[in-house]
Amino acid sequence: MEALHRDDPTGPLPSPTHSPQHSARPLCSDDPALLVRTFRTLGVQLPVPAGVRLLRRGGGFDLLLRMERPGGEGGYLLALDTTGGNGPDRQGSWGHQLTRLYAVHRLPPVLVALCRDTATARRAAGPLRIGTPEWAALTVRRLALGPHNVPLVLDPVAAGRDLPLAAFAAITHSRQPHGGAVLSALAAALKTAADGRYADLVPVLTELVATGVAEEPRAARIWHGLAPRPRRRPRTT
């Protein structure tokens, strides 16, 4: 499994030899509109991309995707954060990280905060205004998801129809009594998907959920036992 690590958001910008184009790989090549459909289910309209690329440099986020327009030029960034924005330090860093992403990629970022309780999600929604009361120099708006606006996904078949939605549900409901059932449904769906058109998405969502439930001991134990294991490549002679 390829781990998704946070980079130091205060570190140096990538050099030209390590440009975003050289650190990305295709994702959901057979269905680049998958994530857009997920967000539409949640009542959020995003442009449909012609392609999706997973960026290795997370820029301080748990998952960073480049949603490309036809021809590979333009588009936008989709940045997912599973900390839920707890604490003023994390909230205060979002403005820096988003402007840094724009400086590196020259693409508008969309920040998604995956929260494990409703109160945190409502705080994370903001907007966060940086500046004086009379003049905000920067306003940060986050798409905050929590147990109040992400539906439960308890059936493996339903989870398989929308893997990103099931992963979002697994994270946002991980603190709830039914959290184990949501994780179980997602794990079954991911194991089935490992042999299908979304096989490249399976390790990405598996790691995202592991990161998202890491601070919930019960959910973390359940996911460690249920999560799909990376497949070994057959040896060549």
Backbone hydrogen bonds, N-H to C=O, Kabsch-Sander energy under -0.5 kcal/mol:
donor,donor_aa,acceptor,acceptor_aa,energy
3,A,1,M,-0.7
5,H,3,A,-0.8
11,G,8,D,-1.8
18,H,15,S,-1.9
19,S,16,P,-0.9
22,H,19,S,-1.4
23,S,20,P,-1.1
24,A,21,Q,-0.5
25,R,54,L,-1.7
27,L,52,V,-2.4
31,D,28,C,-1.2
34,L,31,D,-1.9
37,R,33,A,-2.2
38,T,34,L,-1.8
39,F,35,L,-2.3
40,R,36,V,-2.0
41,T,37,R,-2.0
42,L,38,T,-1.1
43,G,40,R,-1.7
44,V,39,F,-3.1
46,L,44,V,-0.6
50,A,68,E,-3.3
51,G,68,E,-1.1
52,V,27,L,-0.5
53,R,66,R,-2.1
54,L,25,R,-3.1
55,L,53,R,-0.6
55,L,64,L,-2.4
56,R,23,S,-2.7
58,G,5,H,-0.5
58,G,56,R,-1.0
61,F,58,G,-1.5
62,D,80,L,-1.8
63,L,80,L,-1.4
65,L,78,L,-2.4
66,R,53,R,-3.0
67,M,65,L,-0.6
67,M,76,Y,-3.1
68,E,51,G,-2.9
68,E,66,R,-0.8
69,R,73,E,-0.6
72,G,69,R,-2.2
73,E,70,P,-0.5
76,Y,67,M,-2.0
77,L,108,P,-2.4
78,L,65,L,-2.7
79,A,77,L,-0.6
79,A,110,V,-2.9
80,L,63,L,-3.1
80,L,78,L,-0.5
81,D,112,V,-2.9
86,N,83,T,-0.8
91,Q,87,G,-1.8
92,G,88,P,-2.7
93,S,89,D,-1.2
94,W,90,R,-0.8
94,W,91,Q,-0.8
95,G,91,Q,-0.6
96,H,92,G,-0.6
97,Q,93,S,-2.7
98,L,94,W,-2.8
99,T,95,G,-2.2
100,R,96,H,-2.1
101,L,97,Q,-2.5
102,Y,98,L,-2.2
103,A,99,T,-2.1
104,V,100,R,-2.1
105,H,101,L,-2.9
106,R,102,Y,-2.3
110,V,77,L,-2.2
112,V,79,A,-3.2
112,V,110,V,-0.5
113,A,111,L,-0.5
113,A,143,L,-2.0
114,L,81,D,-3.1
114,L,112,V,-0.6
115,C,113,A,-0.7
115,C,145,L,-3.3
121,A,117,D,-1.9
122,R,118,T,-2.5
123,R,119,A,-1.9
124,A,120,T,-2.8
125,A,121,A,-1.6
126,G,122,R,-0.5
126,G,123,R,-1.1
128,L,140,V,-2.7
129,R,127,P,-0.7
130,I,128,L,-0.5
130,I,138,L,-3.4
131,G,129,R,-0.6
132,T,135,W,-1.9
137,A,130,I,-1.4
137,A,135,W,-0.7
138,L,130,I,-1.9
140,V,128,L,-3.0
141,R,139,T,-0.5
142,R,125,A,-0.9
143,L,111,L,-2.9
144,A,142,R,-1.2
145,L,113,A,-3.2
145,L,143,L,-0.6
149,N,146,G,-1.3
150,V,146,G,-1.3
159,A,155,D,-2.6
160,G,156,P,-2.1
161,R,157,V,-1.1
162,D,158,A,-0.9
162,D,159,A,-0.6
166,A,162,D,-2.2
167,A,163,L,-2.3
168,F,164,P,-2.7
169,A,165,L,-2.5
170,A,166,A,-2.2
171,I,167,A,-1.8
172,T,168,F,-2.8
173,H,169,A,-2.2
174,S,171,I,-1.2
176,Q,173,H,-1.6
179,G,176,Q,-2.0
182,V,178,H,-1.6
183,L,179,G,-2.2
184,S,180,G,-2.2
185,A,181,A,-2.1
186,L,182,V,-2.1
187,A,183,L,-2.6
188,A,184,S,-2.1
189,A,185,A,-2.0
190,L,186,L,-2.8
191,K,187,A,-2.1
192,T,188,A,-1.7
193,A,189,A,-2.4
194,A,190,L,-1.3
195,D,192,T,-1.3
196,G,193,A,-2.2
199,A,196,G,-1.4
201,L,198,Y,-1.3
202,V,198,Y,-1.0
202,V,199,A,-0.6
205,L,201,L,-2.5
206,T,202,V,-2.4
207,E,203,P,-2.0
208,L,204,V,-2.1
209,V,205,L,-2.5
210,A,206,T,-1.9
211,T,207,E,-2.3
212,G,208,L,-2.5
213,V,209,V,-2.0
214,A,211,T,-0.8
216,E,213,V,-2.1
220,A,216,E,-3.1
221,R,217,P,-2.2
222,I,218,R,-2.2
223,W,219,A,-2.9
224,H,220,A,-2.2
225,G,221,R,-1.6
226,L,222,I,-1.7
227,A,223,W,-2.9
